[in-house]
């Protein structure tokens, strides 16, 4: 009997651990999480606020909003980590760690701060981009000094769609392709991205409202991916299918880049691939052209949106086909959302000639930053551009424009 009780205790402990693990992996759950995960109600000894958080009156557990986020989302390896001193993260959005490293990309050197969005996260050594030509969002008016995780992500996960308050309750994440609820509730936005009427910023009264809805997209949930690296691992997020609205959403802050008269086309109104969609499907790499391979021509290094109005539930992260009639270019076709090893958060060295030669680092952070940045992170883990595409692969603008 004593042995039986011991077994029951062990089983109970295991079940408790599984339950806690499940809860931990779904902290946001598509909507607002438990308050004391990010806030300290009383600045108690066992749950203190950040060192300078008293001044902002939000009782955050970090000195600012981004530091509070990075309390859980900083670090190396997989997980939902997006800021690492060793730049090891394999996620579609990129790694803020590149902001701390200076580079020689091709023939041009540039500051790490130019590698992506310069978030303010005091506790983790991230400061605002205060270059004289970059005090505001390029193409917009949002102040660089206010840029943080909550400038783009709504930590409370609210779905506005143009109407603040009164919307249906959120019962789950909108990031992983789950079916729409039938009980009157709704799923949250993809990656908790701020919806129209979201008040962006690192405080509650920055006075900057979004005008465009969150985009339609979905990513792996670990069980739906056929990729060996992603299957069973929900943390990579390396297979992402984009439906519509990404460029419009980026225009919440970068509206000047969305005006198409003198800019590269992107978005529903201007970015339909049309004829060059055939180029995308036929172009494999420099020196290789295969128009019979359209069914498998999708390249995750150069994603595109499947089409205007594509519903989240119809997106398939394992779809390998090339562009269809409604497919369109978007901001993330060429850029990472957070930061990358290349200038301007480029998915590759946008100013380089041969892709395999781009991104040699001038200085490496301690602890394993790759000696060269001629890699990207995809559904199979770390992908070496030299190995996959060849030593003389030209700039990947050619995937659509085919000038090589």
N, C-alpha and C positions, 0 to 999 in steps of 0.2 A: 504493500500500500504506500509506503514511504517513497519507493521508487516511482510509483505511478504519479504521486503528487509532484515529485521533482520534474517528471516529464511534462506535466501540465503547466508548471511554472515556467519551464523553458519555452514551451510552445506559446504561452501567453506573452513572454518577453519578445519572442521572435515576431509575433503578430503585432505587438505594440511598435516594435522597431520598423516593421514594414509600413504600418499606418503612418508613423511619424515621417518616414522617408517620403511616402506619397504626398503627405501634406506639404512637406518642405519643397518638393519639386513643383508644386502648384500654388506657390505663395500668393501670386496675384490672381490666378484662376480666371483671367479675363476681365476682372473688375477690381474694385477696391479690396485690398488685403486687410489683415488685422492691423489696427492702428499702431500698436506698440512695436511692430516690426520696423517702422521707420521713425516713429516719434517716441519721445519720453514724456509721459504725462506730468511727472513731478521731478524730473532730473534726479532720480534716486540713485543710490550708489550702485545698484545692480542693473540699472538701465539709464545711463547718463546721456545727456545731450552732447552734441559736438562742441569743440572748444570755443567756437565763436558763434554758435547757433542761437545763443540768447538774444543777440542783437537783432536777428531777423524775426523773432517772435513765433517761429513755426515749431519750436521744440524738436527739431530734427536731431537724429542720432549721428549726423555728420555735420561738419562746419557749414556745409551748403547742400543744396539739393543733390548735386552730382556725387558729392562725397558720400551722402547717405545711400545712393544707389550703388556706388562702388564698394560699399561695405560688404555687399553680397556678390557683386558682378565684376570685381577685379580679380586678377589671378591668371595663371597660365593653364594650359591644357584645355579640355573640353568645357563642359558646363555652360552656363549662361554668362561666361566671362568675356568681357569685351575690352579689357584694359590690362595689359600684361607687360611687365618690364622685360620679359624674355620673348615677347611677341610669338607665342606658341598657339594662340587660339585659332581654331578652325571654324569660323562662322562666316556666313554670307555677308554680314555687315562690315567686316574688317575689324581692326584692332587699334584702339587709341594709343597703344604703346609706341606706334610708329611716330607719334608726335614728339617723342623725346629723343629721337635719333636724327643726326645730321647725315646727309647723303651726298653722293656723287652719282647722279642718275644720267647715264650716257655721258655727254660732254659737259653737262651743267650741274653745278652744285646748288643745293638749296637747303633751307632750314627745315628741320623736322616739323615745325609748326605749319609748314605748307602741305603736310601730308594728309590733311583732312580737317574735320571740324574741331576747332580748339575749344574744348569744353573747359569750364571752370570747375575744378574739383580740388580745393585747397589741400585737403588731407592726403591726397595722392599725388601732389606735385603737378597738377594740370592748371595752367593759368590762361587767361584770356589772350587772344591774338590782338595785340595793340599796335601792329604795324600801321603806319600812317595811311596806307591805302586799303586797310582791311578792318577798320573800326566798326563797320557795319557789314551785314550779310551781303556778299557780292550780288548785285542785281536787286538789292532790297534795302530795307531800313532797319531791320532788327539789329540791336546793339550787340557787338561781339562780347562786351563785358557781361552780358546777361546769358550767354550761351551755356547751356547745360543739358543734361539728360532729359530733364522735364521741359526743355524747349521743344522737343519733338515727341516724347513719350508722355502720355497721361498716366502718371503713377496710380491714379484712382480708377483708371480704365473706363471712364464714362463714354457713352455713345450719345453724341448730340445730333448729328445730321441736321444741323441748322436750328435745332430747338433745345435750349438749355432746360434740363430738369424734366421730370414727368415721363421719361421714356421707360420702356419695359425693363424689368430687372435683368441683370446679366447673370447667366447661370454657367458659363464656361468660356474657355479661350476660343478666340476666332482665328488662331494662328495655324491650327493643325488639321483642317479639313473635316472637322466634326459636322454631322448633319445638323441642320437648324432645329432648335427645340420646337416641340409641339404643345408645350404647356403654357404658352403666353410669354415666356421669357425670351431672351436673345443672347447671342454670343457677343463677346467683346470685339474690338477692332484688332486687326492684324498687328501683332507686336505692340499692343497698347498705344498705337500711334494716335496723336491728338486729332479729334474730329473737327468739323467746321464748328465755329464758335468756341473752340478750345482756347483758353487763356494761357498762352505759352509763356514760359519763363521760369526763373528759379525762385520766384516769390509769387504771392497770390495776387499782386496788383501791379504787374509789369505793364499792363495796358496794351497787350498785343494779342488780338484775336485772329484765329485762323478763319479763312473764308472757304476753303476747300475740304471736302470730306476725306476721311482716311482711305487709303487705296485698298483694292481688292487683291489679295494674295494669300498663299498658303504655303506651309513648309512641312518638313517631315515630322511625324510624331514617333519615329523609331520603328513602328511596325508596318508603315505603308511604303517605306522606301525599299527599292531593290538593290541599292548600293551597299556594298559590303561594309563600308566605313560607317554608314548611317544606320543600317538595320540594327534595331535593338538599342540604339543610342539616340535619345531624343534631344541631346544637348548640342549636337553639332549644328543643326539647322542648315546643313550644307546643300540640301536639295530644296529650292524654292521655286514655286510656280507663280508667275505674276499675271494677273488678270487685266486690271485697268486702274487708272487714276494715280499712278505713282508720280508722274511728272507734274500733274496738276497739284498734288499735295506738296511736293517740293517747292512749288511756286508760292506757297503760303509765305515763305521767307525770301525766295529768289525769283520774284515775279519778273524782273528784268530779263532773266535768262529764258523765260517762257515766251516772251514776245518774239515772234518768229522772223521779223523782217530782216534782221542781220545775224540771226543765231542758228545754230544747228537745230534742225527740227526735232521735236519731241512732244509726246502727248497726243490725246485723241484728235484734236483739231488739225494737227499738222504732221504727225509722225507716222502715218500709215506707210508700211514698207513698200507696198505695191510692187513695182518692177524689181527693186533691189532685194526683195524677199527671195527671189530666185537666186540672186547672187549668194545670199546667206546660205541657202540650201545646197548650192553646188560647190561653194568654196570650202575646202577642208583645211588646207594650209598652203603656204607658199610652195608652188610646184605641183599641187594635187587638187584636181577639180573632178567632182563626181556628182553629176546631176541625177544619177540613179539612186543616190543615197538620201533623198529628202526625208525619208521616214526616220532616219537616225542622225540628222544633221544638226540637232540642237547642241550648242556648246555652252556649258554653264559659265565659262569665262565671259561670254557675251550674251547675257539673257535678253529677252524682249517680252513685251506684254502680249498675251494671246488675243486680246481684242476688247473693244469697247463693250461694256456691259456684261463681260464674262462673270458669271456668278462664282463666288468662292467655292461652293460645293461642286462645281463642275471642273475645277482645276485638278490636274493630276501631276504630282511631283515626279512621276516616272515617265512623263511624256517626252519622248526624244525627237519628236518631229520638228521640222523647220517651220518658218512662218506661214500662217494661213492668210486668208483674205482680209481679216480684220486685225492682224498683228501690227504692232507699232513699236517704234523706238521709245525709250524712256530714259530718264536721268541715270538709272542704275544699269543701263546697258554699258555705259562707259565708266561709271564711278562706283566706288564703295560708299555705303551710307556713313560709316564712322570715319575711318582712316585706312590708308593702305601704305605699302612700301614705295609708292610712287607719288609724285607731285600731284596736288589737287585731288587726292583720293582716287587717282586713276586705277582702273582694274589692271592696266599695264602701263608702261612708260609711254604716255601719250606723245611725248616729244622725241622719242627714240626711233632709230631706224631698224635695228635688229633687236627683237624682243629679248633674246637670250643674253644680250649684253647690257641690259638695263639694270639700274639699281644697285651697283656696287656701293657698299657702305663706306663712308669716310671714317666713322667711329661706331663701334659696336657697344651696345649696352652689355653689362656683365651678365653671363648666364645663358648664352646660347642663341643670340640673334643670328640668323643665317648669315654666312659670309657674303652671300650675294642675295639680292632680292628678286632674282629671276624665277620666282615661284609664285604660285597662288594656292589658296586653299579651296578644295572642291569636294565633291561627294566621295572621292576615294582617298581623302586626306590631303597631304602635301603633294602638289603636282609641280614637277620641274618642267619649265617651259622648253628648255633645251632638249630634254628627253622626249616630250610629247610632240613638239612641233618642228624641232630641228634647229641647228646652229644658225641657219640663215633665214629663219622665219621673220618676215617683215612686220611692221606695225600692224596691229590687228584691226585698224580701221578698214583694212582690206577685206574683212569678212563680209562687209556689205558693199564696199566700193571697188574692190578688185582692181587695184592699180599695180599689181605685181605679177 
